[in-house]
């Protein structure tokens, strides 16, 4: 397995994102209510973020995740000099690639990249029905925080301090 940078609009990335959005829409509790919001390429440009691909041992892309810097502080947080936040988006491993520890490796790489971008906190949102995602985020040290966006698909928000001051 290897993790490499991708282009959010590339063919492999588009296939994985389509799989992700399809899975999310099919699993969403209210049929037809899932709102697809594709990633904006500018959010994943160098110095603003990164989009990563997970490839299996045969070089086939089996997963992805994005990381983008947020401009605004999280609601309820006082702005601080060390408040740079990076948001984790579209974490996806195809069902056949799960259970191998690759999600942990992907999350660790996202954290490393966030530190390179100057972030001191990672944040993400998810839906309460995604039990596997909640378990992953808890294992990775995320805790529930106040909502920081108005994502119609989200019911839970998580954060994690990163870097030397964590």
C-alpha positions as CSV (number, residue, x, y, z in Angstrom):
1,X,0.0,0.0,0.0
2,X,1.1,3.5,-0.6
3,X,-0.4,7.0,-0.2
4,X,0.3,9.6,-2.8
5,X,-0.9,13.0,-3.8
6,X,-3.6,13.2,-6.3
7,X,-5.6,15.8,-8.3
8,X,-9.1,16.1,-7.0
9,X,-10.4,16.3,-10.6
10,X,-8.3,13.3,-11.9
11,X,-10.0,10.2,-13.3
12,X,-9.1,7.9,-10.3
13,X,-10.0,10.5,-7.8
14,X,-13.3,11.2,-9.6
15,X,-14.1,7.4,-9.6
16,X,-13.3,7.2,-5.9
17,X,-15.4,10.3,-5.0
18,X,-18.3,8.9,-7.1
19,X,-18.1,5.7,-5.1
20,X,-17.9,7.7,-1.8
21,X,-20.9,9.9,-2.7
22,X,-22.9,6.9,-3.9
23,X,-22.2,5.0,-0.7
24,X,-23.1,8.0,1.4
25,X,-26.4,8.6,-0.5
26,X,-27.4,4.9,-0.3
27,X,-26.7,4.7,3.4
28,X,-28.2,8.1,4.4
29,X,-31.2,7.6,6.7
30,X,-33.6,9.8,4.6
31,X,-33.7,8.4,1.1
32,X,-32.9,11.1,-1.4
33,X,-31.9,13.7,1.3
34,X,-28.1,13.4,1.0
35,X,-26.6,16.5,-0.5
36,X,-23.6,15.9,-2.8
37,X,-21.0,18.7,-2.5
38,X,-18.0,17.9,-4.6
39,X,-14.6,19.2,-3.6
40,X,-13.5,22.5,-5.0
41,X,-10.1,22.1,-6.6
42,X,-8.8,25.5,-5.2
43,X,-9.3,24.1,-1.7
44,X,-6.7,21.4,-2.4
45,X,-4.1,23.5,-4.2
46,X,-0.6,23.6,-2.7
47,X,-0.5,25.8,0.4
48,X,-4.3,25.5,0.9
49,X,-4.6,21.7,1.1
50,X,-4.0,18.3,-0.4
51,X,-5.9,15.4,-1.9
52,X,-4.5,12.0,-1.2
53,X,-5.0,8.6,-2.9
54,X,-4.5,5.2,-1.3
55,X,-3.2,2.6,-3.7
56,X,-3.2,-1.1,-2.9
57,X,-0.1,-3.4,-3.5
58,X,-1.1,-3.7,-7.2
59,X,-1.1,0.1,-7.7
60,X,-4.9,0.3,-7.9
61,X,-6.5,3.4,-6.2
62,X,-8.8,2.1,-3.4
63,X,-9.2,5.1,-1.2
64,X,-8.9,8.9,-0.9
65,X,-9.2,11.8,1.5
66,X,-8.8,15.5,1.3
67,X,-7.4,18.1,3.6
68,X,-8.1,21.8,3.3
69,X,-7.2,24.8,5.4
70,X,-10.1,26.7,7.0
71,X,-10.1,30.5,6.9
72,X,-12.6,31.1,9.7
73,X,-12.3,30.1,13.4
74,X,-14.7,27.5,14.7
75,X,-17.9,28.9,16.1
76,X,-17.5,29.5,19.8
77,X,-13.7,29.5,19.8
78,X,-11.9,32.7,20.5
79,X,-9.5,33.6,17.6
80,X,-6.0,32.8,18.6
81,X,-2.6,33.2,17.0
82,X,-2.2,29.4,16.9
83,X,-5.7,28.7,15.6
84,X,-4.9,27.5,12.1
85,X,-7.4,24.7,11.3
86,X,-7.3,22.1,8.6
87,X,-10.5,20.2,7.7
88,X,-10.5,16.5,6.8
89,X,-12.9,15.7,3.9
90,X,-14.1,12.7,1.9
91,X,-12.3,10.0,3.8
92,X,-13.0,6.8,1.8
93,X,-11.7,3.3,1.5
94,X,-13.4,0.9,-0.8
95,X,-15.0,-2.0,1.2
96,X,-12.5,-4.5,-0.1
97,X,-9.6,-2.3,1.3
98,X,-11.0,-2.0,4.8
99,X,-9.7,-3.8,7.9
100,X,-6.0,-3.6,7.0
101,X,-5.0,-0.5,9.0
102,X,-4.9,1.7,5.9
103,X,-7.4,4.2,7.4
104,X,-5.0,4.8,10.3
105,X,-2.2,5.3,7.8
106,X,-4.3,7.7,5.8
107,X,-5.3,9.7,8.9
108,X,-1.7,9.9,10.0
109,X,-0.6,11.2,6.6
110,X,-3.4,13.8,6.7
111,X,-2.2,14.9,10.1
112,X,1.4,15.1,8.9
113,X,0.3,17.2,5.9
114,X,-1.8,19.5,8.1
115,X,1.2,20.2,10.3
116,X,3.2,21.1,7.1
117,X,0.5,23.5,6.2
118,X,0.8,25.2,9.6
119,X,-2.4,23.8,11.2
120,X,-2.7,23.3,15.0
121,X,-6.1,21.6,14.9
122,X,-7.8,19.1,12.6
123,X,-11.6,19.2,12.3
124,X,-14.1,17.1,10.4
125,X,-17.8,16.5,10.3
126,X,-19.7,13.2,9.8
127,X,-23.1,11.7,10.3
128,X,-24.1,9.8,13.5
129,X,-25.1,6.7,11.5
130,X,-21.5,6.2,10.4
131,X,-20.4,4.0,13.3
132,X,-17.2,2.8,11.7
133,X,-16.1,6.4,11.0
134,X,-16.8,7.4,14.6
135,X,-14.7,4.5,15.9
136,X,-11.8,5.5,13.6
137,X,-11.9,9.1,14.6
138,X,-12.0,8.2,18.3
139,X,-9.0,5.9,17.8
140,X,-7.2,8.7,16.1
141,X,-7.7,11.1,19.1
142,X,-10.6,13.2,17.8
143,X,-13.3,14.4,20.3
144,X,-16.7,15.9,19.6
145,X,-16.8,19.6,19.3
146,X,-19.5,22.2,18.5
147,X,-20.7,22.5,14.9
148,X,-18.3,24.6,12.9
149,X,-20.3,24.5,9.6
150,X,-23.8,24.1,8.3
151,X,-23.2,20.9,6.3
152,X,-26.7,19.4,5.8
153,X,-25.3,15.9,5.9
154,X,-23.5,16.2,9.2
155,X,-24.8,15.5,12.7
156,X,-21.5,15.3,14.5
157,X,-18.4,17.4,14.4
158,X,-14.9,16.4,15.7
159,X,-11.6,18.1,16.5
160,X,-8.1,17.2,17.4
161,X,-5.2,19.4,18.5
162,X,-2.0,18.6,16.7
163,X,1.6,19.6,16.9
164,X,3.9,20.4,19.8
165,X,1.3,22.2,21.9
166,X,-1.2,19.3,21.8
